[in-house]
């Protein structure tokens, strides 16, 4: 049971990453400035700034902005 839950959680997280990356890519191509790209909500676990965009991985991986 637990491996199934973990597998579903991983698949959902990967889909969220792909979805949010699509938003980022379209914004960058269109010339829209992106201040922050985050996978997850809550406090940042890892973050780095490249040019004007802060990229971060946050504690709760089910979502992004």
C-alpha positions, 0 to 999 in steps of 0.5 A: 500500500505504501509503495503505491502511495509513494509512486502516485505522489512521485508521478503527481510531483513530476506532472506538476514540474512539467506543468509549471515548467511549461508556464515558465518556458512560455513566459520566457519566450514571450518576454514576460519577466519571471520573478520566482519559479517554485516547485512546491509550497512553504519554506524553500529547501533549495533556491538559486537566482539566475538573472532575474529569476529565483528558482526554488524547491519548497517543502511541500511538492504538490503545487508550484508557482 
